[in-house]
Structures are given as C-alpha cells and as structure tokens.
Amino acid sequence: MSLVRPVSGILTGKRGSVANKQTLAVRGYRDRLKRGGWVRCEVKVRRDDVELIRTVATALRDPDRHAATRALLRDRLGDPRPRGFKELLASCPVDLDIDRPRDLGRDIEI
C-alpha cells in the first residue's frame, strides 16, 4: 500500500498564481480609473445599436469631443435628472401654479 501525498502546486518556488496576478492587475487598473474620475458602465442594448453606443462612448472619452458630444446629447435628450422637487413639478406637462404667497399665520394675544 503506497501513501499518496497531495501536491501543493507550488513547484517552482514562486508564490501567487497567474489568475491572482491578473486579478490584482485588473483591480489596480480600475482603481487608477476611479482616481481619474472614470466609472465603468455596462448597458444592455439591441445588437443593431452596439456600434452606435460604442461610438458615443468613444466620443465622450475623447477630451477634444467630450464637451460638444455632451452638449449635443443634453440638447437632444434633455437633462435626465431634475435638480429638486419643484423643478420636477415644473418640468411636467401639466400647468401647475407652484408659487404661493408666504403666510406667517394669525396674530394671537398672549
């Protein structure tokens, strides 16, 4: 009967696997992007729109075309986020009178 010992996998004396080094490299890359103000974004689009979305993303990443592309998209699509509740109500298609006079209450004798 022979005894079989499990092999650790570290035969060369080097520590860390290739997958571990790759994970660290990706993490470092994403940390550098985050420090630079970049954020990863994944979207689901129809197959026909993939190249269009990639083109828009490339234009937004390009420092020379960033401002013009952003302005064009905002003009065409509008600002997606109203700044507050009052602006949200003002942006709705119904005509609402949301300004009202200030009422300090009634005078009471004590």
C-alpha positions in Angstrom: 0.0 0.0 0.0 1.5 3.3 -1.1 0.8 6.6 0.6 -0.1 9.4 -1.8 0.6 13.0 -0.7 -1.2 15.9 -2.2 1.0 18.2 -4.1 0.6 21.9 -3.3 1.0 23.1 -6.8 3.9 25.4 -6.0 6.7 23.5 -7.7 8.9 26.4 -8.8 9.0 28.2 -5.5 7.1 31.2 -6.9 4.1 32.4 -4.9 0.9 33.5 -6.5 -1.0 32.1 -9.4 -1.4 33.7 -12.8 -5.1 34.3 -12.1 -4.3 36.1 -8.8 -1.8 38.4 -10.6 -4.3 39.1 -13.3 -7.0 39.9 -10.7 -4.6 42.3 -9.0 -3.7 43.9 -12.3 -7.4 44.5 -13.2 -8.1 45.8 -9.7 -5.1 48.3 -10.0 -6.3 49.4 -13.4 -9.8 50.0 -12.1 -8.5 51.9 -9.1 -6.5 54.2 -11.4 -9.6 54.8 -13.5 -11.6 55.6 -10.4 -8.9 58.1 -9.2 -9.1 59.8 -12.6 -12.9 60.2 -12.3 -13.9 57.4 -14.6 -16.6 54.9 -13.9 -17.4 51.6 -15.6 -20.8 51.3 -17.1 -22.5 48.3 -18.6 -25.6 48.6 -20.7 -27.9 46.2 -22.5 -28.8 47.3 -26.0 -30.1 45.7 -29.1 -27.5 44.2 -31.4 -28.2 46.9 -34.0 -27.3 49.7 -31.6 -24.0 48.3 -30.2 -21.7 50.2 -32.6 -23.8 53.4 -32.0 -23.3 53.1 -28.2 -19.6 52.4 -28.7 -19.2 55.5 -30.9 -21.0 57.7 -28.4 -18.8 56.3 -25.5 -15.7 56.9 -27.6 -16.7 60.5 -28.3 -17.4 61.1 -24.6 -14.0 59.7 -23.6 -12.2 61.8 -26.2 -11.1 65.1 -24.5 -11.4 67.0 -27.8 -15.0 65.9 -28.5 -16.3 65.5 -24.9 -17.9 68.9 -24.4 -19.5 69.0 -27.9 -20.9 65.5 -27.6 -22.2 66.1 -24.1 -23.9 69.3 -25.2 -25.4 67.6 -28.2 -26.8 64.7 -26.2 -28.2 67.1 -23.5 -29.9 69.3 -26.1 -31.4 66.3 -27.9 -32.3 64.1 -24.9 -32.7 66.7 -22.2 -31.2 66.7 -18.7 -32.3 63.3 -17.2 -32.2 64.5 -13.5 -34.3 67.5 -12.3 -32.4 69.2 -9.5 -35.3 69.2 -7.0 -38.9 68.5 -6.4 -40.0 72.0 -7.5 -38.1 71.6 -10.8 -39.6 68.1 -11.3 -43.1 69.5 -10.9 -42.2 72.4 -13.2 -40.9 70.0 -15.9 -44.2 68.0 -16.0 -46.5 68.8 -19.0 -49.4 69.8 -16.7 -49.6 73.6 -16.0 -49.3 73.8 -12.2 -49.1 77.0 -10.1 -46.5 76.0 -7.6 -45.7 79.5 -6.3 -47.8 80.6 -3.3 -47.7 83.6 -1.0 -46.0 83.3 2.3 -48.5 83.1 5.2 -47.0 83.8 8.6 -50.1 82.8 10.5 -52.5 84.9 12.5 -51.8 87.3 15.3 -52.5 85.9 18.8 -52.7 87.9 22.0 -51.0 86.2 24.9 
